[in-house]
Amino acid sequence: MATYVPTALIGPSSWTTTATNYSAASGTNSIIRTISVIAPTQAGRSFTLTLGASAAGTIVFATQALTVSVTSIFNGWWVGPANNASSVSALSDTASANSVVGTVAGYTYA
């Protein structure tokens, strides 16, 4: 019988222009329930979140604008691909560490 296991898929961590990935194990899907992102000190920041490799049809949020010092919270039910090194990928528009900080929480399902 399949099991849902609550987990932090990504973070909390600093998101930069290099993708932060959650890798789904063999036979396991990632399920995103809550995305929490903040730009603590810099205005004009944004983030992108994809399910699998970034391509048409895999982007959940594309350059989503953030308000400085205000946490953006998104709740949903997004299912990532199984057996994928980039099951969930998050990145920001800046290489500067701690300019965008986020958490992607949900479940793994096997």
Sine and cosine of phi, psi and omega as CSV:
sin_phi,cos_phi,sin_psi,cos_psi,sin_omega,cos_omega
0.00,0.00,0.69,-0.72,-0.02,-1.00
-0.93,0.37,0.49,-0.87,-0.07,-1.00
-0.75,-0.66,0.70,-0.71,0.15,-0.99
-1.00,-0.03,0.78,-0.62,0.02,-1.00
-0.87,-0.50,0.92,-0.40,0.03,-1.00
-0.88,0.48,0.68,-0.73,-0.02,-1.00
-0.34,-0.94,0.42,-0.91,0.20,-0.98
-1.00,0.09,0.94,-0.34,-0.03,-1.00
-0.95,0.31,-0.65,0.76,0.06,-1.00
-0.66,-0.75,0.75,-0.67,0.16,-0.99
0.98,0.19,-0.21,-0.98,0.17,0.99
-0.92,0.39,0.69,-0.72,-0.04,-1.00
-0.38,-0.93,0.26,-0.97,0.07,-1.00
-0.98,0.19,0.75,-0.66,0.04,-1.00
-0.97,-0.25,0.77,-0.64,0.01,-1.00
-0.82,-0.58,-0.25,-0.97,0.01,-1.00
-0.96,0.29,-0.20,0.98,0.13,-0.99
-1.00,-0.05,0.82,-0.57,-0.09,-1.00
-0.87,0.49,0.66,-0.75,0.18,-0.98
-0.99,-0.15,0.84,-0.54,-0.14,-0.99
-0.90,-0.43,0.50,-0.87,0.27,-0.96
-0.95,-0.31,0.80,-0.60,0.00,-1.00
-0.98,-0.18,0.87,-0.50,0.02,-1.00
-0.99,0.17,0.75,-0.66,0.03,-1.00
-0.95,0.32,0.22,-0.98,0.01,-1.00
-0.83,0.56,0.80,-0.59,0.04,-1.00
0.96,0.27,0.23,0.97,-0.05,-1.00
-0.86,-0.51,0.73,-0.69,0.10,-1.00
-0.98,-0.22,0.49,-0.87,0.15,-0.99
-0.99,-0.14,0.63,-0.78,0.05,-1.00
-0.80,-0.60,0.91,-0.42,0.01,-1.00
-1.00,0.06,0.77,-0.64,0.07,-1.00
-0.93,-0.37,-0.65,0.76,-0.05,-1.00
-0.66,-0.75,0.73,-0.68,0.10,-1.00
-0.89,-0.46,0.81,-0.58,0.00,-1.00
-0.81,-0.58,0.86,-0.50,-0.10,-1.00
-0.68,-0.73,0.62,-0.79,0.04,-1.00
-0.62,-0.79,0.56,-0.83,0.18,-0.98
-0.96,-0.30,1.00,-0.04,-0.20,-0.98
-0.92,0.40,-0.49,0.87,-0.12,-0.99
-0.74,-0.67,-0.23,0.97,-0.10,-1.00
-0.85,-0.52,0.75,-0.66,0.09,-1.00
-0.97,0.23,0.34,-0.94,0.10,-1.00
0.98,0.21,0.32,0.95,0.01,-1.00
-1.00,0.01,0.36,-0.93,0.06,-1.00
-0.51,-0.86,0.23,-0.97,0.04,-1.00
-0.66,-0.75,0.33,-0.94,0.07,-1.00
-0.78,-0.63,0.66,-0.75,0.03,-1.00
-0.74,-0.67,0.77,-0.64,-0.02,-1.00
-0.80,-0.61,0.37,-0.93,0.13,-0.99
-0.95,-0.32,0.96,-0.28,-0.12,-0.99
1.00,0.08,-0.18,-0.98,-0.01,-1.00
-0.89,0.46,0.62,-0.78,-0.04,-1.00
-0.90,0.43,0.90,-0.44,0.01,-1.00
-0.29,-0.96,0.20,-0.98,0.05,-1.00
-0.82,0.57,0.73,-0.68,0.02,-1.00
1.00,-0.02,-0.15,0.99,-0.01,-1.00
-0.93,-0.36,-0.17,0.99,-0.08,-1.00
-1.00,0.09,0.86,-0.52,0.05,-1.00
-1.00,0.06,-0.73,0.69,0.07,-1.00
-0.75,-0.66,0.80,-0.60,0.02,-1.00
-0.90,-0.43,0.89,-0.46,-0.03,-1.00
0.67,0.74,0.79,0.61,0.05,-1.00
-0.94,0.34,0.86,-0.51,-0.04,-1.00
-0.93,0.37,0.58,-0.81,0.04,-1.00
-0.87,-0.50,0.58,-0.81,0.09,-1.00
-1.00,-0.07,0.73,-0.68,-0.05,-1.00
-0.85,0.53,0.73,-0.69,0.06,-1.00
0.89,0.45,0.30,0.95,0.06,-1.00
-0.85,-0.53,0.86,-0.51,0.00,-1.00
-0.95,0.32,0.79,-0.62,0.10,-1.00
-0.99,-0.13,0.80,-0.60,-0.03,-1.00
-0.85,-0.52,0.79,-0.61,0.01,-1.00
-0.84,-0.55,0.81,-0.59,0.03,-1.00
-0.92,-0.40,0.65,-0.76,0.00,-1.00
-0.17,-0.99,-0.37,-0.93,0.02,-1.00
-0.56,-0.83,1.00,0.09,-0.03,-1.00
-0.95,-0.32,0.80,-0.61,-0.05,-1.00
-0.96,-0.26,0.84,-0.54,0.02,-1.00
-1.00,0.03,0.28,-0.96,-0.01,-1.00
-0.95,0.32,0.52,-0.86,0.05,-1.00
-0.99,0.14,0.34,-0.94,0.09,-1.00
0.81,0.59,0.71,0.71,-0.11,-0.99
-0.74,-0.68,0.77,-0.63,0.00,-1.00
-0.93,0.36,-0.31,0.95,0.04,-1.00
-0.83,-0.56,0.74,0.67,-0.03,-1.00
-0.82,0.57,-0.68,0.74,0.12,-0.99
-0.73,-0.68,0.77,-0.64,0.02,-1.00
-0.78,-0.63,0.72,-0.69,0.03,-1.00
-0.79,-0.61,0.67,-0.74,0.08,-1.00
-0.47,-0.88,0.30,-0.95,0.01,-1.00
-0.89,-0.46,-0.02,-1.00,-0.03,-1.00
-1.00,0.00,0.10,0.99,-0.05,-1.00
-0.71,-0.71,0.56,-0.83,0.06,-1.00
-0.99,0.11,-0.12,0.99,-0.04,-1.00
-0.95,0.31,0.84,-0.54,-0.01,-1.00
-0.90,0.44,0.58,-0.81,0.05,-1.00
0.91,0.42,0.25,0.97,0.11,-0.99
-0.99,0.17,-0.51,0.86,0.11,-0.99
-0.73,-0.68,0.82,-0.57,-0.02,-1.00
-0.82,-0.58,0.73,-0.69,-0.06,-1.00
-0.49,-0.87,0.25,-0.97,0.07,-1.00
-0.70,-0.71,0.69,-0.73,0.14,-0.99
-0.88,-0.48,0.90,-0.43,-0.07,-1.00
-0.87,-0.49,0.46,-0.89,0.02,-1.00
0.10,-0.99,-0.77,-0.64,-0.07,-1.00
-0.66,-0.75,0.36,-0.93,0.33,-0.94
-0.95,-0.30,0.51,-0.86,-0.07,-1.00
-0.72,-0.69,0.85,-0.53,-0.02,-1.00
-0.71,-0.70,0.00,0.00,0.00,0.00
